[in-house]
Amino acid sequence: MAGGGWSVQGLCLQRRWLSVFSAIVAVLLLTSGHAHSTWDITAFEYYRKFHKYLDLGECPQREELIITPDNKTHVKPVSCNMHQKGNITSLMRELNDTRHVIIPTATDLVAHLGLCVGEAASYLGILNNGDCIAVEIASKLTFSSKTMVRAYVEYYRKSLDILDTTPSLREGFETYYADKYYVKYRSYGTLEIILVQFRFRSQKETEAAKELRMTSNLMSDFMKKVEREVGVPQRVLVVNLSTATQNPYTLDKYSDKEWEAAIREVELKEMMVKYTQMQIVSGRLNPHLHYQLFPFLISGSPIAGRGPSPLTWEATSMLEVSLRRSISTAKKTAKKCRKNSSRLCRRVRELRRKLVTLQAEIHKGRLNWVKLTNEEKRDFASRYTARVSTFANVTKSLSQAVHRMKKQEKLDKLNTKKRRRNQSCVRKEGTLFSLLCAEKVVYCAADHVFTATDRKLPSE
């Protein structure tokens, strides 16, 4: 595919892939006579949290956030020993899609990576002591006039397993089965992502790089073309994620002097992507891709006012991405204000505390997402959107103000040093006293005494 980006509404890969998976599941649910709310979760997100994969029919482990009477919180593991019985049907549903695209905003990145579903993440406790992988990665990237983010994305799904259940619930135990789920659908495959953030020296270079067109999908080929037609970027950041492995994502930074090493690293990652897909196709590797959770108790209809709300969840998650980036900026700015008690620096430190508090409030709402009605979710997102936007603007303004302050301080210090240097050569009581500041040399002609700190005085 040629260079350029997709719109989030149109060609978003992750939504397309998930919609294909959900469409298959929806048809199967309708044909089986069931049309109840189910939850999707990527196998990678679940393994990353609980360090295990799930079997068909298995009731997943989860975590609950407990609030004590003194308003303290702690996480309580919740195990589930139930198992749904049934027959397994395997379907070959191969799908292979490879793209190389520009990621213009953090919202586009979250959409392409695939945000964990809010209700499932909240119910399982994925957000306890962490967050969705897409939110974490988006928070670490910079989207500005001098940066460009491109993504090499390869999605490969090989097959899908379905558990055809048989009635196995014991009568009289309805309360025990309530609010518990099991894995009914499980797909196999991998999502491979290589993200590269280019930081150029000027906006002109950035725009020139965005205009480059490629016939190759390889990120390494694009990097070489950037070098030929635009020049070596000032810095690059490489992010790699493979859901087929049990390893977390990697994030590596390279300076302009390490440009060749960055290209070699990306080439190696591209080779690993192809190798992983070959392993899956040949059957030597069979990694889990997605799970769909189904309730043990089948009610007549979903609870009124509750259900999946993907757009509201995405908007709320983007608030946390924005806050994480603002907090990072505020921390860097606060470091510049060390041992500085000016009003500006006091405002920076106060802003940092408020940002952390606001992030905790939003994260708490996302933790309890599954307990909120759809109206409460919309109100929550609407209530915090304006506040987060205001704080982001204030953070940017204060950061720029501190930068100007430090620049002025440096200039003032340099001017003071120059004035002192100009005043250092004086005549005192008829004795020639010469201080050569640039050489750090003191010479007294009256009694022929001299000292030299950097080098010897020249011979007379």
Buried (B, 14 or more C-beta within 10 A) or exposed (E): EEBEBBEBEEBBBBBBBBEBBBEBBEEBBEEEEBEEBBBBBBBBBBBBBBEEBBBBBBBBBBBEBEEEEEEEEEEEEEEBEBEBEBEEEEEEBEBEEBBBBBBBBBBBBBBBBBBBBBBBBBBBBBBBEBBBBBBBBBBBBBBEEBBBBBBBBBBBBBBBBBBEBEEEBEEEEEEEBEEBBBBBBBBBBBBBBBBBBBBBBEEEBBEBBBEBEBEEBBBBBBBBBBBEEBBBBBBBBBBBBBBBBEEEBEBBEBEBEBBEEBBEBBBEBBEBBEEBBEBBEEEEBEBBBBBBBBBBBEEEEEEEEBEBBEEBBBBBBBBBBBBBBBBBBBEEBBEBBEEBEEEBBEBBEEBBEEBEEBBEEBBEBBBEBBEBBBEBBBEBBEEBBEBBEEBBEBBEEBBEBBEEBBEEEEEEEEEEEEEEEEEEEEEEEEEEBBBBBEBEBBBBEEEEEEEBEEEEEEEE
